[in-house]
Amino acid sequence: MTPKTTEERILKTYQCDRYGIVRPVMLMNELQAVADRNAEILGFGRTYCVSHNVGWVVTHMFVDIVDAPRENEVLFVSSWPVKNNGLRAIRDYEIRDALGHVRVRATSQWVLIDLESRRPLRLDDSLPQYEQLNVRAWDREFNRAPLINPNATHVFNCRYDDVDVNQHINNAVYASWATESVGFEFRNTHHLSGIEIYFEHEIPANVPSVNVDVELTPHKSVHHIRVGTESKAHVICYWN
């Protein structure tokens, strides 16, 4: 069994912005969807987690948009487990077009936790054996969250539809908050070329709103997502 899962997609109109370019939240959801499928195939996905009272928690998600996918394109979305160091697992992703060109590459880091104690588990002791692919889509270090010197703060409501089956705000929503917080005029004259999300704490389903502090420069924006004074995530967006 190959450790890589690849699924074909045709980018729909509702997944794209006013210029026919994939929306950030849709891009993140497509990457997560193929990762979920891959984990299920390899035996450590949602079915396994529910039956063993464990859960995957993402700590970092870095996405490099080499050439943004566009409306009606045929795309091949892939994900695979790369390696683990005992407590942390690395998962990579790629999106290629019909000609085989890499359009998006991404990498992420995860920990497996006991849902009762909320403590990290050693992967080799807690998961069935599975093959890991010694190939990287994007070789990155998972460093610390960036510093921020904000020049604006925005408030976003946490909607019912933002909550996923794990009963917290879906990871893709963080990308939406970050990219929306730069304002309409900036978004209308710039295109997202990369996003880095440094997750810190989950946001429960009953939180009514979040604050997003923003430090905006011409080709980079840094964001701090918080609930009151409690830090939830930091995000860096790159723009061209």
C-alpha positions as CSV (number, residue, x, y, z in Angstrom):
1,M,0.0,0.0,0.0
2,T,1.4,3.4,-1.0
3,P,1.5,5.9,1.8
4,K,0.5,8.7,-0.6
5,T,-3.2,9.5,-1.4
6,T,-4.0,11.5,-4.5
7,E,-7.5,12.7,-5.4
8,E,-8.7,14.5,-8.5
9,R,-10.5,17.8,-8.1
10,I,-12.1,20.3,-10.5
11,L,-12.1,23.7,-9.0
12,K,-15.6,25.0,-8.7
13,T,-16.8,28.6,-9.1
14,Y,-18.0,28.7,-5.5
15,Q,-14.5,27.8,-4.4
16,C,-13.0,30.8,-6.1
17,D,-12.8,34.6,-5.4
18,R,-14.0,37.4,-7.7
19,Y,-11.0,36.8,-10.0
20,G,-11.5,33.1,-10.3
21,I,-8.6,32.2,-7.9
22,V,-9.1,29.6,-5.2
23,R,-10.2,31.1,-1.9
24,P,-7.7,30.6,1.0
25,V,-10.3,28.8,3.1
26,M,-11.2,26.4,0.3
27,L,-7.5,25.7,-0.4
28,M,-7.0,24.8,3.2
29,N,-10.1,22.6,3.3
30,E,-9.0,20.7,0.2
31,L,-5.6,20.0,1.7
32,Q,-7.2,18.8,5.0
33,A,-9.7,16.6,3.1
34,V,-7.1,14.6,1.3
35,A,-5.0,14.4,4.5
36,D,-8.1,13.0,6.4
37,R,-8.6,10.4,3.7
38,N,-5.0,9.4,3.7
39,A,-4.9,9.0,7.5
40,E,-8.1,6.9,7.3
41,I,-6.6,4.6,4.6
42,L,-3.4,4.1,6.6
43,G,-5.4,3.2,9.7
44,F,-4.9,6.2,12.0
45,G,-7.7,8.5,10.8
46,R,-10.9,9.6,12.5
47,T,-12.3,6.0,12.9
48,Y,-9.2,4.9,14.8
49,C,-9.1,8.1,16.9
50,V,-12.7,7.9,18.0
51,S,-12.4,4.2,19.0
52,H,-9.2,4.9,21.0
53,N,-10.2,8.2,22.5
54,V,-7.2,10.0,20.9
55,G,-7.1,13.0,18.6
56,W,-4.7,14.7,16.2
57,V,-3.8,18.4,16.9
58,V,-2.0,20.5,14.3
59,T,0.8,22.8,15.6
60,H,2.0,24.3,12.3
61,M,0.6,24.5,8.8
62,F,2.8,26.2,6.1
63,V,1.5,26.6,2.5
64,D,3.4,27.8,-0.5
65,I,1.2,28.9,-3.3
66,V,3.5,28.5,-6.3
67,D,0.9,29.3,-8.9
68,A,-2.6,29.8,-7.5
69,P,-5.2,27.3,-8.9
70,R,-8.0,28.8,-10.9
71,E,-11.7,28.1,-11.7
72,N,-12.4,24.9,-13.7
73,E,-8.9,23.6,-13.5
74,V,-8.4,19.9,-13.1
75,L,-6.1,19.4,-10.1
76,F,-4.5,16.4,-8.3
77,V,-4.3,16.9,-4.5
78,S,-1.9,14.7,-2.6
79,S,-0.9,14.1,1.0
80,W,1.3,11.6,2.8
81,P,3.0,11.1,6.2
82,V,6.7,11.9,6.1
83,K,8.2,11.0,9.5
84,N,7.8,11.4,13.2
85,N,10.3,12.1,16.0
86,G,8.4,10.2,18.7
87,L,6.0,12.9,19.7
88,R,5.5,14.9,16.5
89,A,4.4,13.8,13.1
90,I,5.1,15.6,9.8
91,R,2.6,15.5,6.9
92,D,3.2,17.0,3.5
93,Y,0.9,18.0,0.6
94,E,1.0,18.9,-3.0
95,I,-1.4,20.2,-5.6
96,R,-0.4,19.5,-9.3
97,D,-2.3,20.4,-12.4
98,A,-3.1,18.2,-15.4
99,L,0.4,18.8,-16.9
100,G,2.1,17.7,-13.7
101,H,3.2,21.2,-12.6
102,V,3.3,21.9,-8.8
103,R,0.8,24.6,-8.1
104,V,0.8,24.4,-4.3
105,R,3.1,22.7,-1.8
106,A,2.6,22.5,1.9
107,T,3.9,20.9,5.1
108,S,2.5,20.5,8.6
109,Q,3.3,19.2,12.0
110,W,0.9,17.3,14.3
111,V,0.8,15.8,17.8
112,L,-1.5,13.0,19.0
113,I,-3.2,13.6,22.3
114,D,-5.2,11.6,24.8
115,L,-8.6,13.3,24.7
116,E,-9.2,12.7,28.4
117,S,-5.9,14.0,29.8
118,R,-5.1,16.3,26.8
119,R,-1.5,15.1,27.0
120,P,0.7,14.2,24.0
121,L,1.2,10.5,23.3
122,R,4.2,8.8,21.9
123,L,3.3,7.9,18.3
124,D,5.1,4.6,18.1
125,D,3.2,3.4,21.2
126,S,-0.2,4.7,20.2
127,L,-0.7,4.1,16.5
128,P,-0.7,1.0,14.3
129,Q,2.4,0.6,12.1
130,Y,2.2,2.5,8.9
131,E,4.6,3.4,6.0
132,Q,6.1,6.8,5.9
133,L,7.4,8.4,2.6
134,N,10.9,9.8,2.7
135,V,10.0,12.5,0.2
136,R,9.3,16.2,1.1
137,A,6.9,18.5,-0.7
138,W,8.5,21.4,1.1
139,D,11.3,21.0,3.6
140,R,10.7,23.5,6.4
141,E,11.6,23.9,10.0
142,F,8.7,24.3,12.4
143,N,9.9,27.3,14.3
144,R,8.3,29.5,16.9
145,A,5.5,31.9,16.2
146,P,6.5,35.3,14.9
147,L,6.6,38.6,16.8
148,I,4.0,41.2,15.9
149,N,3.7,44.9,16.2
150,P,0.1,45.4,15.3
151,N,-1.3,48.6,13.7
152,A,-4.9,47.4,13.6
153,T,-7.3,45.0,15.4
154,H,-10.4,43.4,13.8
155,V,-13.2,41.4,15.5
156,F,-14.7,38.4,13.8
157,N,-17.8,36.5,14.9
158,C,-17.4,32.7,15.3
159,R,-20.2,31.3,13.3
160,Y,-22.1,28.0,13.8
161,D,-20.7,26.8,10.4
162,D,-17.2,27.5,11.5
163,V,-17.4,24.6,14.0
164,D,-16.3,21.1,12.8
165,V,-17.0,17.6,14.0
166,N,-14.3,17.9,16.6
167,Q,-16.4,20.6,18.3
168,H,-14.0,23.5,17.8
169,I,-13.4,26.1,15.1
170,N,-12.1,24.4,12.0
171,N,-8.4,25.0,11.2
172,A,-9.2,26.5,7.8
173,V,-11.1,29.4,9.3
174,Y,-7.9,30.8,10.8
175,A,-6.7,31.4,7.2
176,S,-9.9,33.2,6.4
177,W,-9.7,35.5,9.5
178,A,-6.1,36.4,8.6
179,T,-6.7,37.1,4.9
180,E,-9.9,39.1,5.6
181,S,-8.3,41.2,8.3
182,V,-6.1,43.1,5.8
183,G,-9.1,44.9,4.4
184,F,-10.9,44.9,1.0
185,E,-8.7,47.3,-0.8
186,F,-5.5,45.4,0.0
187,R,-7.0,42.1,-0.9
188,N,-8.3,43.6,-4.2
189,T,-4.8,44.6,-5.3
190,H,-2.8,41.7,-3.9
191,H,-2.8,37.9,-4.3
192,L,-1.9,35.5,-1.6
193,S,1.4,33.6,-2.3
194,G,1.9,31.8,1.0
195,I,0.5,31.4,4.5
196,E,2.0,30.1,7.7
197,I,-0.2,29.2,10.7
198,Y,1.2,28.6,14.1
199,F,-1.6,27.1,16.2
200,E,-1.5,27.5,19.9
201,H,-4.9,26.6,21.4
202,E,-8.2,25.3,20.1
203,I,-11.1,27.7,19.9
204,P,-14.2,26.0,21.4
205,A,-17.6,26.0,19.7
206,N,-19.2,28.4,22.2
207,V,-16.7,31.3,21.8
208,P,-18.8,34.2,20.2
209,S,-15.9,36.1,18.6
210,V,-12.2,36.5,18.2
211,N,-9.8,39.5,18.0
212,V,-7.3,39.5,15.1
213,D,-4.4,41.9,15.6
214,V,-2.7,42.8,12.3
215,E,0.7,44.2,11.3
216,L,0.4,45.0,7.6
217,T,3.3,45.8,5.2
218,P,3.2,45.8,1.3
219,H,4.1,42.2,0.8
220,K,3.6,40.6,4.2
221,S,1.0,40.6,7.0
222,V,1.4,39.2,10.5
223,H,-1.7,38.3,12.5
224,H,-2.3,37.4,16.1
225,I,-5.6,35.6,16.7
226,R,-6.8,35.7,20.3
227,V,-9.9,35.4,22.5
228,G,-9.6,38.3,25.0
229,T,-6.0,38.0,26.2
230,E,-5.6,34.3,25.5
231,S,-3.5,33.7,22.4
232,K,-4.9,31.1,20.0
233,A,-2.7,31.4,16.9
234,H,-0.2,33.5,14.9
235,V,-0.4,33.7,11.1
236,I,2.0,35.1,8.5
237,C,0.6,35.8,5.0
238,Y,2.8,36.6,2.0
239,W,1.4,38.7,-0.8
240,N,2.3,39.7,-4.4
